């Protein structure tokens, strides 16, 4: 493909955002005669503007605009018009347009990235589209995947070692977020939020810089408290934007604890996008609310099957959404069947990744409670014997204890051991069956006796409980 470059080195240019759909580009010539560009979506009209009249000189397709150089893919129309008032022809003043190859195009982009990374932020449509690595992924990998299993089985570790670290080494190719009980659609997708018009000058904290309309030619002003409202994208829209703009790269959104929020409410209309066709794009399209669609029109430069400005959006095949879920905790929500069937599943069994456990957790570790009381803990043995006891008490598998439930530093910390393991067993796992495993009814009694070196487990299970014993300092 042949690209074209519009060279503007002889002009001082700046951008001003005056609506959600249009960007005005003003190019001040050395003799003061302004060439004005009006960018609508991905089309730039370059010409002369006087009042409400706009005389077109160039119509071009925008790929990138930044600091004096405009890269364009296709010249749509070139026509020389006459300027106003002095009727001077502006043809000689037009920037030079030259053909460049695709390799030259990529080289120029890389050079621009290097040279202009520190340029003040401009309107999203004018930001440089960075060249990202093309990370090929086997087609059998699921686009939407839920990883489930008991606490500590290594769900997040599975995503990292088996997927993220293999294919998404560049941190710009993935995002990791966590759902919680107050997480909602606006957090996930984005919303209008107040943002400051003025920021402090990094070189002089007593001065503020005006950044609202003209981020390139900044001017210092007196301290003034002022806000404006802008659409601030959430993590889903941010990664969707990247996937649409970079079809040759793959992107991953990792959602930890997806069922801690009302997942169907958080996804909202995105729910419909989760159905994928044979090419792994969304089978159906949606049209977000005007705020989101206007934002996407500013930042997405590629239109096609998965996106048309102000019209529709689909998930592209290069966007993966993987999530973890744990049904054991009391604070989690239930995922409805319609939502779940749009995902593929990976269930991690209780001992599946025990081989990846820290080797010290398979050895005896001293847990010192105080000067008089210590215990010998073998975590691997202890958790397996506890799991066997819990299964015998008809405890559900998703409440059993995985190999990564506790770290080595937590096992040797008395408070962590008591409040992470013993309290979990009593309040979250056993609940009304706690007296079948513990000798005492209250957690206070359990930890007081544990601190004093007394048996806290019921006599009926002591024969099957292994991996924990009192440590005799004299004999040790």
N, C-alpha and C positions, 0 to 999 in steps of 0.2 A: 504494500500500500504506500502511496506517495502522500506525505503530509505537507502542509505549508506552514511557514512561520512568518508572522507579521512583526517586523522589527520596529521597536518604538524607542530606541536608545536616545534619540534626540528630543524626547518629550518627558516632561514631568507629569505623571498620571496619578490619579487617585480615584477611589471608588466610594460611592455613597449609597447606602440602602434607604430607599424611600417608600417601599411597600414590600409585602411578603412575596411578590412575584417578579418584581422588576429591579434591576440594578442599573444605576446610571454611571457610566464611565466617562470622565472628562479628561481630555488630553490637551494640555496647554502647550501650544507651540512656542518656539523661541521668539516669535514676533507678536505673541499675545493673541493670536487668532485661534479660538478653541475648536478642536474637533471633538464632537460629543458622541459617545457610544451608548446605546440603549440595549441592555441584555435582557431578553425575555426567554426564560428556560435556557436552552442551549444555543440560541441565535443572538448574534450581536449585530446591531445596525450602527454603522459608523458614519457620521456625517456632521452637518451643521445644524445647530438648534438656536432659534431666536424666538423667545416667548413660547407660544404653543406650536410654532411651525418647526418641522423637523425635515431637513433635506437629506435624503439618503445618499451616501457615497459608496459604502460597502455593505453587503450582507454576507456574514460569514458564520460558520458553525464553530461554536466555542468548545475547546477541550480544556485549555488552561489559560488563566490570566494571572500573571504575577510580575511585579516590579519591572515593567518596561518590555516584557516579551509576551506575546500572545501566540500560543500554539493552536493551529486550526487544522482540522481534518479535510475539509472540503470547501473550496471557494464556490459559493452559490451564485453570486452576482456581483459584477463590478461595473459601476457607472459613475462617471465624473460629473458632478453638478457644480453650479456656480454659487459662491458664497453670497451672503446678504450685504446690503449697503454698498460696498465698493466694487461689487460684481467681479472681484478678483477670482480667477480660476484657482481651485485648490488642488488640482491634480498634482502639481509639483510638490505639494506639501504632504501628500499622503505617504504614510509609512511604506517602506519597501516590502513586497511580498515575494518570497522565494520558495522553491520546492526543496524539500528535504526527504531523505529516506527514513524508513522506520527505525533503523539503527541510529541514525543521527537524532531522530526524535527522542529515543530513549536516552541517548547520551546527554542531550540538552536537559531533559527532565532531571537526570541524576545530578547534573551540574547545578541546576536551579535549586534542588533540594539542599545541596551542600552550601550554596551561597546565601540562601534566603530562609534558613530554618529559624533565624532570630527575628524575622520581620514581624511586626505587630499583627495580631489577628485581623483578618478582613472578613467580609461577608462570606458565608460558606461556599457560595457558588464560585468564588474567586480563589479558593484555597487550592494549593498544589495537590494534584492527585499523585500520591507517591507510588513508585513501582515496588510491588511486594513480591516475595518469592512464589513461584508456582509449585505448590506442595501437592503432589499427586497422591490420591487415596484410593485403595482398592474399592471397586464399586459395590462389593458385598457389605461394606460397613453401613449400618443403619443411619439415616439422617436424624430421626427422632428416637432416642433410646432412654429408657428408665433403668437405672441400676438400683436394685433393692437387695436387702439382706439385714441380718441382725446387727445391733450396735457393735462396732469394732471389727467388722469382717473385712474392711478395706475397700469400701465402695469408691471413695474419692481417690484412693491410691490406684484402683483399677483404671479409672478414667485417665489418670495421669500417665501411668506406665504403659498401658495398652493402647492409648489413643493420642492424648495430647502431646506427650513427649516424642512420640514417633513422627507425627505429622504436623504439629503446630509449634515447632520450636521457637519461631519468631513470636514474641509477645503481642505483636500487633494483629496476629491472626486469631486470637481467642480472647474471650472475656469470661470471668468467673464471678457469679453473683450468688447471694443466698436469700431465699425467701424467708419471711417471718410473718408473724400473725397480723402485723399492720401493713404489710406490703400490698400494693394495689396496682391497678392498671396504669395510673399516672406515673408511678415509680418505674414501671416496666417499659412503657412506651414513651412517656414524656409529657410535658405540659408547659404552659406559659408560667414563667416565674420572674420575680423582680430581680434585676441585675443592676449593679452600679454603673452610672454613666462616667463617673470619675474614679480613677485609681491613683494610689500614691506613686510618686516618682521614686524609683528605686535608688536614685542618686541623692535625692533630697526629700526626706519624709515630710517636710513642711510644705511641699508643693504637690499639687495634684495634676494629673494629665487627663485631658479631655479625650474620650475614646468612642463617643457615641456614633458620630457619622463619618469621621475622617480619621481612621486608625493609622494611616501612613504619615500624613503631614500633621503630627500632633502639635498641640500648643498647650503651654502651661497656663493654668488659671488659679485663682484663689480657691482656698478650701471651700467646697460647696457640697452640701449633702443633696444628692439627687439620684433618682432611680428611673429605670425604664423597664418595660416588660418584653421578654423575648421567649420564644419557644426553646426550651432546653430538652434535648432528646434523652430518652432513657436508654439503658443498655441494649434493649432489643432493637430499637431504631438505629442506634449507632452501628451495630454489627450488620444489620440489614443493609444500611447505606454502603458499608464497605464491601459486602458481598455483591451488591448490584454494580458497584463501580469497578470491581476487580474480578471479572468472571473467570480468570485463569488461576486465581488463588482460592483456596478453601478456607472457610472460617468456622469457628466453633464457639458456641455459647454454652457454658457449663452452669447449670442451676443446681446449687446445693440445697438439699432439704425442700424439694418442690412442694411437698404436702404440708409444710408448716403454715402456708398461706392457703386461702381459698383459690386453688390453682385455676379453676374454670373462670372465676371472676377476674383474676389477674390477667389471664390471656384474652378474655373478652372475645372480640371479633377475630383475633388471631387464631382462635380455636379452629376456624374453618380452613386456615392455611396449612394446618398440620397434615391434612390428607395429601399425600404425594402421588403423582402420576408415575407412569413407567419410566420416565426420564428423571424422576426424583425432584421435579419442580412441584410446586403446589398444584393440586388438581383444580382447585377453585381459586378465584381471585376475590379480593375485597377492596373497598374504598374506605380508607380511614377518614376520620373527621377532617374538616378543612384545615385545622392547625397542623396536623401531621402531614397531609398531602402538600400543603404549601411549603412546609419545611423540606420535604423530600424533593420537591421541584427545584429548590435552590441548590441541593447538594448532590443529587444523582445525575450523572451525565450520560448514562447508558440507558436507552429505551429499547424494549423488545418484548418477548413473550412474558417476562416477569414484571415489567414495569412500564407504565405510560403516565407521564406527568398529569396530575390532577384527575386521573381516570381510574387506574387500578394498580394493585400490587399483588404479587405472588412471592412465595419463598423460592429463591433460586436453588438449584441442585447443589451449589457450592456452600450452602449454609447448613451446618449440623447443629442440632440442639440435643445435648445429653444432660441428664439430670439424675440426682440421687434421691432416694426416698427411704424413710424408715417409719414403719407403722407401729413401732414398739412404744414410743414416747407418748405420754398423756396429752401433750399439746398439739399433736399433729391432726390434720384434717383427712377425711376420707375422699379419695379421688373417685368421681363417678365413672361408670362403665364406659360411657360415650367418649369421655376424655382419655381414659386408659387405652382404649383399643386403637388409638392413633399413634401409639408408641410400640416399639419392640422392647422386649424385656431381657435383662440379664440378672439372674438371681445368683448371688454369691453365697454359697453354703458356709456353714459355721467354721469349718476348718480348711476351706479351699486354698487360702493364701497364707496358711500358717508357716509355710516354708520361707516366706519373706519376713518373718518376725525377727526382731533383734535377738541375736544368739544368747545374750545375757538373760533374757526372759525365760530361757529354758534351763537356767542354772539356779542354784540356791542363792537368794538375796536376803541380807539381814535387814529387817524392818525394826528400827529402834524406837520404842514408844517413850521410854524414859530411862533413868539410870538403872532401874530394877527390872524392867520388862522389855524383851525383844522377841521377835518372831523370825523364823526361817520361812521365807516365801519362795516357792517355785511356781511362777505365774502360769506356765504352760500346764503343769499338772493340776494346779488349783482350779483354774477355770474349767478344765475338762471334767473334773470330778464334780464341780458345782453344776455344770450343765447336765451331767448324768442324773444328779439328784433332782434338778428342776424338771427334766423330762419325765421322771418317775412321778412327779407331782402334777403332771398334765399341764405344764406351762408351755405356751405356744413357742414355736421355734424362733419367731422374730424377736423374742425377749431374751434369748440365750446370750451368752457372752462371747464375743469374737476375740481373736488373738490380739487385735490392736485396741481393745477397749481401754487398756491402761498402758502408759509408757513407763519405762524403767524408773525415771525420776519421780513418778507418782507413786510407784510401789514402795519406795523407800521414804516417802513423806507420810507420816502418820495421819495428818488431816486429809490428804488426798485419798489415802487408802480407805479411810472410814467413810468419808462423805461421797466419794465417787463409786466405790464398790458396795459397801455394806448398806448405805442408804438406798442405792439403786435396787438392790435385792429386796429390801424391805418394802419400800414405797411404790416402786414401779413394776417390779416383777411379781413378788409374792402377794403383796397387798393383804387381803383377808386370810391368806394362807401362811402368813409370816410365822405364826406360832408353830407351824409344822417343821420349820427349819431352825429358827432361833429359839433359845430358851426363854427370852424375855419379850414382853409385849411392846415396850416403848423403845424408841431409838436411843433415848438418854440412858436407859438401863443397859442397852447393848454396848454402847461405846464406853461407858464407865467401867463395866466388867472387862471389856477388851483391854482398856488401859491398865487395868490391875492384873492382867495376865490370867484371868479366869476364862473358862470355856463359855463361849456365847452360843455355840451351836447345839441343837437338840441332840440328846443321847441317841435317838433312833437313826441319825444320819452320820454320826461320828465315825463309824466303821468304814463308810464309803467316802469320807472327806479326806482328800490327800492334798499335799502341796503346801500345807501350813502347819507349823508346830512351834511350840515355845522354844526359845534359844537359851540354853544354860551357859552363862558366860564363863563359869568355872570350868565346865567340861569343854567348852569351845576353845 
